[in-house]
Amino acid sequence: MPSVAEILRSQVTLELESIDRMYLNVYVPALQYAAGVATFLRQHRGHPIASSVLLEPISRAFVAKMEAFAAAHQIPVLYFAKGQRKDELAQAALARFPEREGVLFIGKAQEQTPVIRTEKRWNERTGRSDPWLVRSTAMVNHWSWYCVDEDFGPFFVKFSTYFPYTAKLCLNGHEYLKRQLTKRGIAFTALDNGLLTCAEPAVAPTICDALSAERIDRLLRKWLRRLPHPFPRRDRAAGYRYTLSILQAEFARTQVLDRPHTGRLFFEEVIRENLDLGRPQQVQLLFTRRITRQTPGRFRTRVITEGVVPSLHLDYKRTRIKQYHKEGRALRTETTINDTRDFRIGRRLTATNLAALRQIGFQANRRLLEVQQLSHDCALGDHTFTQLPQSRIVAGQRTAALRFADPRVQALFSALVLFRLLPQGFSNQQLRTQLAPLRDRSLDALSPGQMTYDLRRLRLHGVIARIPRSHRYRVTDFGLRVALFCTRAYTRLLRPGLATIVPQAPTTNINLRRSFDRLERAMDRWCAATGLAA
């Protein structure tokens, strides 16, 4: 079985980073709070009081416009059933649609959504109850317009039929890529939600990078002009216009493999080797965020199997990474950001916010693949394995050994794994801070002199290197492989294995223990048969 790095280096025929699905909130900012709605009704529309009763005629007029539009253009109207797969309906409708762009069908369903309601509140000054606008939630009819665009391909806009008529826009970056390749006359083979081959592979990343916040905003404006609009022209002229914010963004890295069977075996091996990636220490390396006890979310690794295809899932707050073998042909790594504020980025769809999210999403995918390559390819040669546990003389300096079974050395290796991705390296103090809990000691029990001794022998063995003109160090490529190999062999193989087979261990129903017991009985029988002394 080839290594992960070897497969990704020699057997990948097409590699692509792209925004996958984006789910956007379409809303009028001034109408998202009760005071803004009161201003809309009283100052803009000129009503003497602000009451939700005044919103009912607006809602009825909006629904009537949508019904008239559907009838005039002979657009099918479907009522979605609970659990119905809407994407399959959209794909079937798209296959039958003869035009380059237009509305495929309309789907209707009820959903819980924020609304503005009126409640009675006692006014102490007037001595009577007055209507008061408050935010609430209600089950409201939603009209989902499934459309196809010449530039973006299939997408949908889902409108609430109750004031303030918030909507959701859902589009797919891979569908945008396919449409742009078709317009340029570049041949490609489609992979479900991706590409399998491309006649000009260098062009595809350029198109993916060009999917900007401005282009997405233009898509919304274009279809708001075509579809029934809940707010008439005079409302929009007064500033009551829709804007976009990011509800969910998926960032995908697709690596098409030339040998699907090898790819599946490789992916299953990667899952087995990385079941601890969901731990906080590992997740903070993927997202370059410090995780504390106050960090919300569950940190876990989940392996989910659909049929015979496994997928690897990691969580960080409300952000998830999913990795799976797509259609038996490609390795797909997806980072899905469900709340931009997990990374202190605003929700508004702007060029700055989208660029920042791109960097985080694609970087997390790359870091996951890097960690998987390092963890799977950490094999050491016999020469290296025998050199580490021995004292050495390097450039005239004698250094102590790094003995495999020494708890102090194991703790050092465990700490080095955490420091690998720090761009500015680590210091003596940072090593002390990480090493103390690993050795079950207080920080005061480890002196800076002890750390200097450990840093020196790590440096002379080539595990770390000093950053020039500083007192900071970085973990070398060789050092990271040594640390991963030694810590995994110790914690996953030797310690649990010896705890199972030693005679003092309690008898358990473990294959390894039973095999050693059978071996011992077989040797005793052989000794007795040959007349050897016990």
PLY file of the C-alpha trace (Angstrom):
ply
format ascii 1.0
element vertex 534
property float x
property float y
property float z
element edge 533
property int vertex1
property int vertex2
end_header
0.00 0.00 0.00
1.61 3.33 -1.02
1.80 6.19 1.45
-0.67 9.08 1.59
1.94 11.54 0.35
2.88 9.25 -2.54
-0.74 8.86 -3.67
-1.48 12.58 -3.47
1.76 13.35 -5.29
1.65 10.81 -8.12
-1.92 9.56 -8.52
-3.96 12.80 -8.48
-5.03 13.75 -12.01
-6.98 16.90 -11.12
-6.88 19.03 -7.98
-9.30 21.89 -7.40
-10.22 24.29 -4.60
-13.61 25.93 -4.92
-16.49 27.38 -2.98
-19.10 24.66 -2.93
-22.56 25.52 -1.59
-23.34 28.96 -0.21
-26.51 29.61 1.77
-27.20 33.32 2.16
-29.71 35.37 4.09
-31.55 38.00 2.01
-33.00 40.73 4.24
-33.76 44.43 4.62
-31.53 45.62 7.51
-33.86 48.43 8.66
-36.78 46.01 9.09
-35.11 43.42 11.31
-36.17 45.07 14.57
-39.46 46.41 15.89
-38.42 50.08 15.99
-37.41 49.93 12.32
-40.80 48.47 11.36
-42.55 51.23 13.33
-40.53 53.83 11.42
-41.44 52.14 8.13
-45.18 52.21 8.92
-45.46 55.64 10.49
-42.84 57.84 8.86
-42.47 56.15 5.47
-45.99 54.80 4.82
-47.68 57.59 6.82
-49.92 55.50 9.12
-50.93 57.14 12.43
-50.08 54.02 14.45
-47.70 51.10 14.02
-49.54 47.79 14.13
-49.00 44.39 12.53
-52.58 44.65 11.24
-51.22 47.08 8.63
-48.85 44.38 7.35
-51.58 41.92 6.32
-52.64 43.79 3.12
-48.97 44.01 2.05
-48.55 40.26 2.53
-51.73 39.44 0.61
-50.62 41.67 -2.28
-47.21 39.96 -2.39
-48.73 36.46 -2.47
-51.19 37.56 -5.18
-48.31 38.86 -7.31
-46.44 35.54 -6.99
-49.55 33.53 -7.86
-50.25 35.73 -10.90
-46.62 35.46 -12.03
-46.68 31.64 -11.76
-49.95 31.44 -13.70
-48.83 33.84 -16.43
-45.55 31.96 -17.04
-47.07 28.48 -16.53
-44.64 27.64 -13.76
-45.40 24.39 -11.88
-46.21 24.91 -8.19
-45.41 21.97 -5.87
-46.21 21.44 -2.21
-43.17 19.97 -0.50
-43.77 16.96 1.71
-41.83 16.47 4.93
-38.48 14.83 4.22
-38.77 15.21 0.46
-35.41 15.51 -1.34
-35.74 18.84 -3.08
-32.40 18.59 -4.90
-33.60 15.52 -6.77
-36.74 17.37 -7.88
-34.59 20.27 -9.07
-32.25 17.99 -11.05
-35.18 16.25 -12.74
-36.81 19.59 -13.60
-33.49 20.95 -14.92
-33.08 17.94 -17.21
-36.48 18.72 -18.78
-36.01 22.50 -18.98
-35.41 23.67 -22.59
-34.19 27.25 -21.94
-30.78 28.57 -20.93
-32.26 30.30 -17.89
-35.60 30.70 -16.19
-37.77 29.39 -13.35
-37.90 25.58 -13.14
-40.69 25.32 -10.56
-41.98 26.78 -7.30
-42.03 24.82 -4.06
-44.30 25.76 -1.15
-43.86 24.71 2.47
-44.32 26.06 5.98
-41.29 26.92 8.08
-40.60 28.59 11.40
-39.40 32.13 10.77
-38.95 35.45 12.67
-41.90 37.83 12.32
-43.17 41.13 13.74
-46.32 40.90 15.90
-48.44 43.33 17.90
-49.09 42.94 21.61
-50.98 45.14 24.07
-48.91 47.03 26.63
-50.18 49.23 29.44
-49.32 52.90 29.08
-49.03 54.47 32.54
-49.10 58.00 31.13
-52.41 57.60 29.24
-53.93 54.92 31.48
-54.80 52.60 28.62
-53.27 49.74 26.66
-51.58 50.55 23.36
-50.41 48.30 20.50
-46.72 47.50 20.64
-44.58 45.86 17.95
-42.37 42.97 19.08
-40.23 40.34 17.37
-41.59 36.81 17.49
-41.63 33.58 15.47
-44.39 31.81 13.56
-45.00 29.03 11.05
-45.18 30.89 7.75
-45.64 29.80 4.13
-42.45 30.02 2.08
-42.24 30.12 -1.70
-39.03 28.56 -3.04
-38.21 29.67 -6.58
-35.98 27.03 -8.21
-34.26 28.72 -11.14
-31.39 28.24 -13.54
-29.06 31.11 -14.46
-26.90 31.37 -17.55
-23.79 32.17 -15.45
-24.49 30.37 -12.15
-26.47 27.32 -13.17
-29.20 26.01 -10.84
-29.99 27.95 -7.64
-33.03 28.83 -5.56
-34.48 31.82 -3.71
-36.89 31.12 -0.85
-39.20 33.98 0.18
-41.18 34.22 3.39
-44.74 35.41 2.70
-44.92 37.44 5.92
-43.39 40.81 6.70
-40.48 41.68 6.48
-40.26 39.03 3.71
-36.79 37.70 4.45
-35.46 35.28 1.88
-32.70 32.70 1.46
-30.45 32.42 -1.58
-28.68 29.10 -2.22
-26.09 28.68 -4.97
-23.25 26.30 -5.81
-19.73 27.30 -6.80
-19.10 24.10 -8.76
-22.20 24.73 -10.86
-20.89 28.25 -11.50
-17.60 26.69 -12.63
-19.31 24.31 -15.05
-21.34 27.13 -16.62
-18.25 29.29 -17.08
-16.27 26.43 -18.66
-19.16 25.78 -21.05
-19.35 29.48 -22.04
-15.61 29.45 -22.79
-15.85 26.27 -24.86
-13.58 24.26 -22.53
-14.42 20.55 -22.47
-14.86 18.83 -19.09
-16.35 15.73 -17.52
-18.70 16.46 -14.65
-18.40 14.82 -11.27
-21.51 15.18 -9.14
-20.96 18.62 -7.65
-17.47 18.85 -9.11
-15.18 18.04 -12.05
-13.68 14.70 -13.02
-11.60 15.96 -15.94
-10.92 19.32 -17.58
-9.32 20.02 -20.95
-7.59 23.12 -19.52
-7.01 22.37 -15.82
-5.13 25.62 -15.26
-8.22 27.68 -16.15
-10.58 26.06 -13.62
-8.89 27.48 -10.46
-8.93 30.95 -11.99
-12.68 30.71 -12.55
-13.25 29.45 -9.01
-11.25 32.34 -7.55
-13.32 34.81 -9.59
-16.54 33.85 -7.76
-16.68 37.04 -5.71
-19.14 38.74 -3.37
-19.86 41.27 -6.12
-20.84 38.56 -8.63
-23.13 36.88 -6.09
-24.78 40.22 -5.30
-25.34 40.83 -9.02
-27.04 37.45 -9.30
-29.49 38.44 -6.55
-30.23 41.87 -8.09
-30.79 40.32 -11.50
-33.44 37.90 -10.26
-35.07 40.36 -7.88
-35.84 42.42 -11.00
-37.36 39.39 -12.73
-39.34 37.79 -9.89
-42.23 39.37 -7.97
-40.82 41.83 -5.43
-42.53 42.37 -2.06
-41.49 46.01 -1.82
-42.66 48.46 -4.51
-40.33 50.93 -6.17
-41.06 53.77 -3.73
-40.02 51.58 -0.78
-36.76 50.63 -2.45
-36.09 54.26 -3.38
-36.45 55.15 0.32
-33.64 52.73 1.21
-35.64 49.58 1.98
-33.50 47.33 -0.20
-32.32 43.77 0.26
-28.79 42.92 1.29
-26.95 39.62 1.77
-25.35 37.91 4.74
-23.66 34.52 4.98
-25.56 31.75 6.76
-23.41 28.85 5.56
-20.38 28.55 3.30
-18.72 25.34 2.14
-15.11 25.35 0.94
-14.08 22.19 -0.91
-10.84 20.64 -2.09
-11.33 17.88 -4.67
-8.48 15.53 -5.61
-9.38 13.17 -8.47
-7.46 9.88 -8.30
-6.40 7.87 -11.34
-7.06 4.53 -9.59
-10.38 4.54 -7.72
-9.78 1.20 -5.95
-6.47 2.35 -4.52
-8.11 5.62 -3.56
-10.73 3.89 -1.45
-8.17 1.69 0.32
-6.05 4.77 0.94
-9.00 6.69 2.38
-9.98 3.90 4.75
-6.38 3.74 5.94
-6.39 7.50 6.53
-9.52 7.19 8.68
-7.94 4.48 10.84
-4.80 6.55 11.34
-6.62 9.78 12.29
-9.36 8.88 14.73
-7.95 11.42 17.22
-8.15 14.44 14.87
-11.30 15.70 16.59
-9.51 16.30 19.89
-9.05 19.93 20.90
-5.25 19.77 20.55
-5.59 18.61 16.95
-8.51 20.81 15.95
-6.73 23.97 17.08
-3.92 23.12 14.66
-6.36 22.85 11.76
-8.04 26.21 12.44
-5.11 28.02 14.14
-7.41 28.91 17.04
-6.69 28.37 20.70
-9.21 26.07 22.35
-9.96 26.45 26.05
-12.55 25.04 28.43
-14.81 27.96 27.51
-14.74 27.13 23.78
-18.26 25.94 22.82
-18.93 22.80 20.86
-18.18 19.10 21.02
-14.71 18.03 19.97
-14.92 14.59 18.46
-14.07 12.48 15.44
-17.01 10.75 13.77
-16.79 8.09 11.09
-20.15 7.79 9.33
-20.80 5.03 6.83
-23.48 5.37 4.15
-23.75 1.99 2.47
-20.10 0.99 2.11
-18.64 4.50 1.81
-17.15 5.90 5.05
-16.72 9.60 5.76
-14.64 11.41 8.39
-16.22 14.31 10.34
-14.52 16.86 12.64
-16.17 19.72 14.57
-14.98 23.12 15.77
-17.71 25.24 17.39
-20.34 25.43 14.61
-17.82 24.66 11.85
-17.36 21.18 10.45
-14.84 19.40 8.26
-16.03 16.43 6.24
-13.83 14.14 4.19
-15.02 11.32 1.98
-14.33 9.36 -1.19
-16.61 11.01 -3.75
-18.30 8.66 -6.22
-15.34 6.29 -5.89
-13.20 8.66 -7.95
-12.00 11.58 -5.85
-10.99 12.54 -2.34
-13.23 15.40 -1.22
-12.33 17.53 1.81
-14.97 20.13 2.79
-14.93 22.76 5.51
-18.42 24.08 6.24
-18.62 27.36 8.20
-22.07 27.76 9.75
-21.29 30.91 11.73
-18.68 33.38 10.53
-18.36 34.75 14.07
-16.61 31.54 15.08
-13.61 33.27 13.49
-14.49 36.89 14.37
-15.59 37.65 10.82
-18.75 39.62 10.04
-21.75 37.93 8.46
-22.38 40.56 5.78
-21.43 39.37 2.30
-18.53 41.68 1.45
-15.32 41.16 -0.47
-13.30 41.37 2.76
-15.43 38.88 4.70
-15.62 36.35 1.85
-11.85 36.53 1.29
-11.21 35.91 4.99
-13.57 32.92 5.00
-11.92 31.52 1.87
-8.55 31.63 3.59
-9.83 29.87 6.72
-11.80 27.20 4.86
-9.16 26.28 2.30
-6.38 26.47 4.89
-8.24 24.05 7.18
-8.56 21.58 4.28
-4.85 21.84 3.50
-3.82 21.46 7.14
-6.00 18.38 7.55
-4.35 16.75 4.52
-0.91 17.75 5.79
-1.54 16.22 9.21
-2.88 13.05 7.58
0.18 12.74 5.37
2.55 13.23 8.28
0.70 10.83 10.56
0.50 8.11 7.89
4.03 8.52 6.50
6.01 8.68 9.77
8.06 5.55 9.09
11.66 5.73 10.33
14.55 3.76 8.90
16.54 1.33 11.00
19.53 3.66 11.04
17.49 6.56 12.39
15.73 4.41 14.96
19.03 3.13 16.35
20.69 6.58 16.36
18.07 8.40 18.44
18.38 6.28 21.64
22.18 6.73 21.68
24.36 9.63 22.74
26.01 11.41 19.84
28.80 13.81 19.03
27.70 16.53 16.62
30.24 19.18 15.51
32.41 18.34 18.49
29.50 18.58 20.97
28.38 15.53 22.89
24.64 15.16 23.41
22.57 12.77 25.49
20.34 10.10 23.97
16.62 10.39 23.32
15.57 7.06 24.79
12.28 5.77 23.43
10.93 4.43 26.76
11.93 7.49 28.81
8.71 9.27 29.97
10.53 12.59 29.76
11.38 11.99 26.10
7.81 10.89 25.32
6.51 14.08 26.92
8.95 16.16 24.84
7.78 14.50 21.62
4.12 15.04 22.53
4.79 18.75 23.12
6.66 19.13 19.81
3.64 17.92 17.82
1.69 20.92 19.13
4.42 23.38 18.13
4.81 22.24 14.52
2.45 24.75 12.90
3.42 27.82 14.93
4.84 30.27 12.35
7.02 32.06 14.94
8.30 28.90 16.58
8.35 28.27 20.33
10.45 29.37 23.29
11.92 27.82 26.43
8.95 29.10 28.46
6.36 27.69 26.04
8.04 24.28 26.19
7.94 24.38 30.01
4.25 25.30 29.96
3.35 22.34 27.72
5.74 19.86 29.34
4.63 20.37 32.95
1.11 18.85 32.62
2.43 16.09 30.34
4.83 15.03 33.13
2.20 15.59 35.82
4.27 18.29 37.53
3.81 21.89 38.47
5.44 24.58 36.37
7.82 25.48 39.22
9.11 21.90 39.33
10.63 22.32 35.84
13.45 24.84 35.75
14.55 26.81 32.67
17.89 25.01 32.97
16.21 21.64 32.46
14.48 23.01 29.38
17.81 24.32 28.06
19.27 20.82 28.45
16.33 19.27 26.58
16.41 21.92 23.85
20.12 21.32 23.30
19.81 17.57 22.81
16.74 17.95 20.61
18.66 20.45 18.48
21.79 18.32 18.16
19.69 15.30 17.17
18.10 17.41 14.41
14.61 17.29 15.89
14.40 21.08 16.27
16.34 24.02 14.81
17.04 27.44 16.29
15.49 30.38 14.44
18.37 32.73 13.52
18.97 35.77 15.75
16.41 34.65 18.32
15.90 32.35 21.29
13.06 30.52 19.60
12.96 27.14 17.91
10.97 25.42 15.20
10.22 21.72 14.74
11.96 20.28 11.69
10.25 17.99 9.18
12.38 15.15 10.49
11.50 16.10 14.07
7.77 16.05 13.46
7.97 12.58 11.92
10.06 11.33 14.82
7.63 12.80 17.35
4.57 11.36 15.63
6.13 7.94 15.18
7.46 7.59 18.71
4.37 8.91 20.52
1.97 6.80 18.45
4.05 3.63 18.74
4.33 4.13 22.51
0.69 5.07 23.28
-1.11 2.93 20.69
1.09 -0.18 20.43
3.49 -0.85 23.28
1.60 0.41 26.31
-1.80 -1.16 25.54
-0.17 -4.29 24.10
2.02 -4.97 27.13
-0.88 -4.21 29.47
-2.78 -6.97 27.71
-0.21 -9.77 27.57
1.73 -9.52 30.86
0.87 -12.33 33.28
-0.23 -9.87 36.00
-2.92 -8.38 33.74
-6.51 -9.47 34.42
-7.86 -12.13 32.08
-9.90 -10.45 29.35
-11.49 -11.63 26.16
-8.80 -10.10 23.92
-7.42 -11.95 20.90
-3.85 -10.84 21.57
-3.92 -12.18 25.15
-5.51 -15.48 24.06
-2.88 -15.89 21.32
-0.02 -15.40 23.79
-1.65 -17.87 26.20
-1.93 -20.47 23.42
1.70 -19.86 22.47
2.84 -20.34 26.06
0.87 -23.60 26.43
2.23 -24.88 23.11
5.80 -24.18 24.24
5.17 -25.96 27.56
3.79 -29.00 25.72
6.78 -29.05 23.37
9.21 -28.81 26.28
7.42 -31.67 28.09
7.39 -33.81 24.94
11.12 -33.39 24.36
12.02 -34.02 28.00
13.40 -30.55 28.67
13.36 -29.29 32.22
10.69 -26.79 33.04
0 1
1 2
2 3
3 4
4 5
5 6
6 7
7 8
8 9
9 10
10 11
11 12
12 13
13 14
14 15
15 16
16 17
17 18
18 19
19 20
20 21
21 22
22 23
23 24
24 25
25 26
26 27
27 28
28 29
29 30
30 31
31 32
32 33
33 34
34 35
35 36
36 37
37 38
38 39
39 40
40 41
41 42
42 43
43 44
44 45
45 46
46 47
47 48
48 49
49 50
50 51
51 52
52 53
53 54
54 55
55 56
56 57
57 58
58 59
59 60
60 61
61 62
62 63
63 64
64 65
65 66
66 67
67 68
68 69
69 70
70 71
71 72
72 73
73 74
74 75
75 76
76 77
77 78
78 79
79 80
80 81
81 82
82 83
83 84
84 85
85 86
86 87
87 88
88 89
89 90
90 91
91 92
92 93
93 94
94 95
95 96
96 97
97 98
98 99
99 100
100 101
101 102
102 103
103 104
104 105
105 106
106 107
107 108
108 109
109 110
110 111
111 112
112 113
113 114
114 115
115 116
116 117
117 118
118 119
119 120
120 121
121 122
122 123
123 124
124 125
125 126
126 127
127 128
128 129
129 130
130 131
131 132
132 133
133 134
134 135
135 136
136 137
137 138
138 139
139 140
140 141
141 142
142 143
143 144
144 145
145 146
146 147
147 148
148 149
149 150
150 151
151 152
152 153
153 154
154 155
155 156
156 157
157 158
158 159
159 160
160 161
161 162
162 163
163 164
164 165
165 166
166 167
167 168
168 169
169 170
170 171
171 172
172 173
173 174
174 175
175 176
176 177
177 178
178 179
179 180
180 181
181 182
182 183
183 184
184 185
185 186
186 187
187 188
188 189
189 190
190 191
191 192
192 193
193 194
194 195
195 196
196 197
197 198
198 199
199 200
200 201
201 202
202 203
203 204
204 205
205 206
206 207
207 208
208 209
209 210
210 211
211 212
212 213
213 214
214 215
215 216
216 217
217 218
218 219
219 220
220 221
221 222
222 223
223 224
224 225
225 226
226 227
227 228
228 229
229 230
230 231
231 232
232 233
233 234
234 235
235 236
236 237
237 238
238 239
239 240
240 241
241 242
242 243
243 244
244 245
245 246
246 247
247 248
248 249
249 250
250 251
251 252
252 253
253 254
254 255
255 256
256 257
257 258
258 259
259 260
260 261
261 262
262 263
263 264
264 265
265 266
266 267
267 268
268 269
269 270
270 271
271 272
272 273
273 274
274 275
275 276
276 277
277 278
278 279
279 280
280 281
281 282
282 283
283 284
284 285
285 286
286 287
287 288
288 289
289 290
290 291
291 292
292 293
293 294
294 295
295 296
296 297
297 298
298 299
299 300
300 301
301 302
302 303
303 304
304 305
305 306
306 307
307 308
308 309
309 310
310 311
311 312
312 313
313 314
314 315
315 316
316 317
317 318
318 319
319 320
320 321
321 322
322 323
323 324
324 325
325 326
326 327
327 328
328 329
329 330
330 331
331 332
332 333
333 334
334 335
335 336
336 337
337 338
338 339
339 340
340 341
341 342
342 343
343 344
344 345
345 346
346 347
347 348
348 349
349 350
350 351
351 352
352 353
353 354
354 355
355 356
356 357
357 358
358 359
359 360
360 361
361 362
362 363
363 364
364 365
365 366
366 367
367 368
368 369
369 370
370 371
371 372
372 373
373 374
374 375
375 376
376 377
377 378
378 379
379 380
380 381
381 382
382 383
383 384
384 385
385 386
386 387
387 388
388 389
389 390
390 391
391 392
392 393
393 394
394 395
395 396
396 397
397 398
398 399
399 400
400 401
401 402
402 403
403 404
404 405
405 406
406 407
407 408
408 409
409 410
410 411
411 412
412 413
413 414
414 415
415 416
416 417
417 418
418 419
419 420
420 421
421 422
422 423
423 424
424 425
425 426
426 427
427 428
428 429
429 430
430 431
431 432
432 433
433 434
434 435
435 436
436 437
437 438
438 439
439 440
440 441
441 442
442 443
443 444
444 445
445 446
446 447
447 448
448 449
449 450
450 451
451 452
452 453
453 454
454 455
455 456
456 457
457 458
458 459
459 460
460 461
461 462
462 463
463 464
464 465
465 466
466 467
467 468
468 469
469 470
470 471
471 472
472 473
473 474
474 475
475 476
476 477
477 478
478 479
479 480
480 481
481 482
482 483
483 484
484 485
485 486
486 487
487 488
488 489
489 490
490 491
491 492
492 493
493 494
494 495
495 496
496 497
497 498
498 499
499 500
500 501
501 502
502 503
503 504
504 505
505 506
506 507
507 508
508 509
509 510
510 511
511 512
512 513
513 514
514 515
515 516
516 517
517 518
518 519
519 520
520 521
521 522
522 523
523 524
524 525
525 526
526 527
527 528
528 529
529 530
530 531
531 532
532 533
